[in-house]
Amino acid sequence: MSKLKRNERIAAMVKILSDQPNRIFTLNYFTERFNSAKSTISEDIVIVKQSMEKMNLGRIETFSGAAGGVKYIPQTTKINNKKILSKICDQLKNSDRILPGGFLYMTDIIYSPSTTSQLGEIFASQFNYQNVDYIITVETKGIPLAMMVAKAMNLPLVILRRDSKVTEGSTISINYISGSSGNIQKMSLSKRAIKPGSRVIIIDDFMKGGGTAKGMMDMMKEFNVEVEDVGVLISTKSPDKKLVEQYVPLLILEEVKGEEGIINIYPNPEII
């Protein structure tokens, strides 16, 4: 491969690092990829680091030593959080989204790759996941959001199923009470899906009473796994006391007045 110009190397380096966040790339990787000296690559990394920090596009960390290198860490600012979450709130305030039971139709937002990618980076900025091993969610609507969180943190995603599948082998199943409907539901997980003694972060799309999140936490106890944090896209303001005590919502749903077509939803003040 012929040698690249500095601007070409930097463009390629930003692409490589941002596509695989939280992965350490050695200097040798870039020297071989770009056919350049280590001193040249080091200078390029300094430029990328300064540019990222100046534009609030994330953080570049470097590591010295034989096993050293560089990695990109997604990081958002409160200003960007407010901009992104306020835009989503404006979309959700459309009265046509009101569903029976005070719920909102939000499938189009959750299944938008650009939107969930931004939400994944916001979640990644809220938690310390240095010692976390997995991202956990339950099917189905929470999967796209949890996948983007897993991508931002560079962690594997584990999905709890409503029904066990033959292809998953032996499974553990538990029953739990949904905090929103009060109905008894079931979730299962393959015994091979997660290693005992691991640490996890739970991600879900919606929390009303906290029953589903509590069910996932109970399931983790069956695997001798520690839950580090819980994150949800939308949490209702009522009931004030959830079945889960510690959790981070991105949006707060205060009330839904179906007859008047009024939806009061706003970003979590603690993250904007």
C-alpha positions as CSV (number, residue, x, y, z in Angstrom):
1,M,0.0,0.0,0.0
2,S,1.3,3.5,-0.9
3,K,1.8,6.0,1.8
4,L,-1.1,8.2,2.7
5,K,-1.1,11.9,3.2
6,R,-1.7,13.1,6.8
7,N,-5.3,14.2,6.2
8,E,-6.0,10.8,4.6
9,R,-4.5,8.9,7.6
10,I,-6.5,11.0,10.1
11,A,-9.8,10.5,8.2
12,A,-9.2,6.7,8.1
13,M,-8.1,6.7,11.8
14,V,-11.3,8.4,12.9
15,K,-13.4,6.0,10.9
16,I,-11.6,2.9,12.4
17,L,-11.7,4.1,16.0
18,S,-15.3,5.4,15.9
19,D,-16.6,2.2,14.3
20,Q,-15.2,0.1,17.1
21,P,-15.4,2.1,20.3
22,N,-13.6,1.0,23.5
23,R,-11.3,-1.3,21.5
24,I,-7.6,-0.7,21.9
25,F,-5.7,-0.5,18.6
26,T,-2.0,-0.8,18.9
27,L,0.4,1.6,17.2
28,N,1.7,-1.3,15.1
29,Y,-1.8,-1.8,13.7
30,F,-1.8,1.7,12.3
31,T,1.9,1.6,11.2
32,E,1.2,-1.5,9.2
33,R,-2.2,-0.3,7.9
34,F,-0.9,3.1,6.8
35,N,2.7,2.1,6.0
36,S,4.0,4.9,8.3
37,A,6.5,5.3,11.1
38,K,5.3,5.1,14.8
39,S,6.4,8.7,15.3
40,T,4.1,9.8,12.5
41,I,1.2,7.8,13.8
42,S,1.7,9.3,17.3
43,E,1.5,12.8,15.8
44,D,-1.7,11.8,14.0
45,I,-3.3,10.5,17.2
46,V,-2.6,13.8,19.0
47,I,-4.4,15.7,16.2
48,V,-7.4,13.3,16.4
49,K,-7.5,13.5,20.2
50,Q,-7.5,17.3,20.1
51,S,-10.1,17.5,17.4
52,M,-12.4,15.1,19.1
53,E,-12.2,16.9,22.5
54,K,-12.6,20.3,20.8
55,M,-15.8,19.3,19.1
56,N,-17.1,17.2,22.0
57,L,-17.3,14.2,19.8
58,G,-15.9,11.7,22.3
59,R,-12.6,11.0,24.1
60,I,-9.4,9.5,22.8
61,E,-7.3,7.6,25.3
62,T,-3.7,6.5,24.7
63,F,-1.8,3.7,26.5
64,S,1.9,3.4,26.8
65,G,4.1,0.3,26.9
66,A,4.4,-2.8,24.8
67,A,0.6,-3.5,25.0
68,G,-0.3,0.1,24.6
69,G,-2.3,1.8,21.9
70,V,-5.3,4.0,21.4
71,K,-9.0,3.8,21.8
72,Y,-12.1,5.9,21.2
73,I,-14.6,6.3,24.1
74,P,-18.1,7.7,23.1
75,Q,-19.0,10.6,25.3
76,T,-21.8,13.1,25.2
77,T,-22.3,16.5,26.8
78,K,-25.4,17.7,28.7
79,I,-26.0,20.2,25.8
80,N,-26.1,17.4,23.2
81,N,-28.2,15.3,25.5
82,K,-30.8,18.0,25.8
83,K,-30.8,18.6,22.1
84,I,-31.3,14.9,21.3
85,L,-33.8,14.0,24.0
86,S,-35.9,17.2,23.5
87,K,-36.2,16.3,19.8
88,I,-37.5,12.8,20.8
89,C,-39.9,14.3,23.3
90,D,-41.3,16.6,20.6
91,Q,-41.9,13.5,18.4
92,L,-43.6,11.6,21.3
93,K,-45.9,14.5,22.2
94,N,-48.0,13.8,19.1
95,S,-51.5,12.9,20.3
96,D,-51.7,10.1,17.6
97,R,-49.2,8.1,19.7
98,I,-51.5,7.6,22.7
99,L,-52.4,3.9,23.3
100,P,-54.8,2.4,25.7
101,G,-53.5,2.2,29.3
102,G,-51.5,5.4,29.1
103,F,-48.8,4.0,26.9
104,L,-47.2,5.6,23.9
105,Y,-46.4,4.3,20.4
106,M,-42.7,4.6,20.0
107,T,-41.7,1.7,17.8
108,D,-40.6,4.0,15.0
109,I,-38.2,5.8,17.3
110,I,-36.8,2.7,18.9
111,Y,-36.2,1.1,15.6
112,S,-34.5,4.1,14.0
113,P,-30.7,3.3,13.8
114,S,-29.6,6.9,13.9
115,T,-31.8,7.7,17.0
116,T,-30.9,4.6,19.0
117,S,-27.2,5.0,18.1
118,Q,-27.3,8.5,19.8
119,L,-29.2,7.1,22.8
120,G,-26.7,4.3,23.1
121,E,-23.9,6.9,23.4
122,I,-25.9,8.9,26.0
123,F,-26.3,5.8,28.1
124,A,-22.6,5.0,27.7
125,S,-21.9,8.5,29.2
126,Q,-24.0,7.8,32.2
127,F,-22.4,4.6,33.5
128,N,-19.0,3.4,34.6
129,Y,-18.8,0.2,32.6
130,Q,-15.0,-0.4,33.0
131,N,-15.6,-3.7,34.9
132,V,-18.9,-4.6,33.2
133,D,-19.1,-7.8,31.2
134,Y,-22.5,-7.8,29.5
135,I,-25.5,-5.7,28.5
136,I,-28.8,-7.3,29.5
137,T,-32.3,-6.8,28.0
138,V,-35.5,-8.7,27.5
139,E,-37.2,-9.1,24.2
140,T,-38.5,-7.5,22.1
141,K,-38.7,-3.7,22.0
142,G,-35.6,-3.2,24.2
143,I,-33.3,-5.1,21.8
144,P,-32.4,-2.3,19.4
145,L,-31.7,0.2,22.2
146,A,-29.6,-2.4,24.2
147,M,-27.7,-3.3,21.0
148,M,-26.6,0.3,20.5
149,V,-25.6,0.6,24.2
150,A,-23.6,-2.6,23.8
151,K,-21.9,-1.2,20.7
152,A,-21.0,2.1,22.4
153,M,-19.5,0.2,25.3
154,N,-18.1,-2.6,23.2
155,L,-19.8,-5.3,25.3
156,P,-21.7,-8.4,24.3
157,L,-25.5,-8.3,24.5
158,V,-27.5,-11.0,26.3
159,I,-31.3,-11.2,25.6
160,L,-33.7,-12.7,28.0
161,R,-36.5,-14.5,26.1
162,R,-40.2,-14.7,26.9
163,D,-40.2,-18.3,25.8
164,S,-37.2,-20.7,25.7
165,K,-35.9,-21.9,22.3
166,V,-34.7,-25.3,21.4
167,T,-31.6,-23.8,19.8
168,E,-30.5,-22.3,23.2
169,G,-30.0,-25.6,25.0
170,S,-30.7,-25.8,28.7
171,T,-32.4,-22.7,30.1
172,I,-33.4,-21.2,33.5
173,S,-36.8,-19.7,33.6
174,I,-38.5,-17.5,36.2
175,N,-41.9,-16.0,36.7
176,Y,-42.3,-12.3,37.5
177,I,-45.1,-9.8,38.0
178,S,-45.3,-7.0,35.5
179,G,-45.3,-3.7,37.3
180,S,-47.4,-2.1,34.6
181,S,-50.1,-4.7,34.0
182,G,-49.9,-6.7,37.2
183,N,-49.9,-9.9,35.2
184,I,-47.6,-12.9,35.8
185,Q,-45.1,-13.3,33.0
186,K,-42.2,-15.5,32.2
187,M,-38.6,-15.0,31.1
188,S,-35.9,-17.5,30.4
189,L,-32.2,-17.5,29.6
190,S,-29.8,-20.1,28.3
191,K,-27.3,-21.5,30.9
192,R,-24.5,-20.8,28.3
193,A,-25.4,-17.2,27.8
194,I,-23.6,-15.6,30.7
195,K,-20.8,-16.6,33.0
196,P,-21.3,-16.8,36.8
197,G,-19.7,-14.0,38.7
198,S,-20.1,-11.5,35.8
199,R,-21.2,-7.9,36.1
200,V,-24.0,-6.5,33.9
201,I,-26.0,-3.4,33.0
202,I,-29.7,-3.8,32.3
203,I,-31.2,-1.7,29.5
204,D,-35.0,-1.5,28.7
205,D,-37.2,0.7,26.7
206,F,-40.0,1.5,29.2
207,M,-40.6,1.4,33.0
208,K,-43.9,1.9,34.8
209,G,-43.8,-0.1,38.0
210,G,-40.4,-1.7,37.4
211,G,-41.6,-5.3,37.4
212,T,-39.7,-6.3,34.2
213,A,-36.4,-4.7,35.4
214,K,-36.9,-6.4,38.8
215,G,-37.5,-9.7,37.0
216,M,-34.3,-9.3,35.1
217,M,-32.4,-8.6,38.3
218,D,-33.9,-11.7,39.9
219,M,-32.8,-13.7,36.9
220,M,-29.3,-12.4,37.3
221,K,-29.3,-13.7,40.9
222,E,-30.0,-17.2,39.5
223,F,-26.7,-16.9,37.5
224,N,-24.8,-15.4,40.5
225,V,-24.4,-12.2,38.4
226,E,-24.1,-8.7,39.9
227,V,-26.2,-5.9,38.4
228,E,-24.2,-2.7,38.2
229,D,-26.8,-0.3,36.8
230,V,-30.2,-0.2,35.2
231,G,-31.1,2.2,32.4
232,V,-34.4,2.8,30.7
233,L,-35.4,5.0,27.8
234,I,-38.7,6.2,29.4
235,S,-39.9,6.0,33.0
236,T,-43.3,7.1,34.1
237,K,-43.4,9.6,37.0
238,S,-46.2,7.6,38.7
239,P,-45.9,5.4,40.7
240,D,-43.2,7.3,42.4
241,K,-41.9,4.1,44.1
242,K,-40.8,1.5,41.6
243,L,-39.9,-2.1,42.3
244,V,-36.3,-1.1,41.3
245,E,-34.7,1.6,43.5
246,Q,-31.7,2.7,41.5
247,Y,-32.1,3.3,37.7
248,V,-31.3,6.0,35.1
249,P,-34.2,7.1,32.8
250,L,-33.5,9.3,29.8
251,L,-37.1,10.6,29.6
252,I,-39.8,11.1,32.2
253,L,-43.4,10.5,31.2
254,E,-45.5,12.6,33.7
255,E,-49.0,12.1,32.3
256,V,-51.0,11.0,29.3
257,K,-54.5,12.6,28.9
258,G,-56.1,10.5,26.3
259,E,-59.3,12.5,25.9
260,E,-57.5,15.8,25.6
261,G,-54.6,14.4,23.6
262,I,-52.1,15.8,26.0
263,I,-48.7,14.0,26.6
264,N,-46.4,15.5,29.2
265,I,-42.9,14.0,28.6
266,Y,-39.6,15.6,29.2
267,P,-35.8,14.7,29.4
268,N,-34.4,13.6,32.8
269,P,-33.2,16.9,34.3
270,E,-30.2,15.1,35.9
271,I,-28.6,14.3,32.5
272,I,-29.2,17.6,30.6
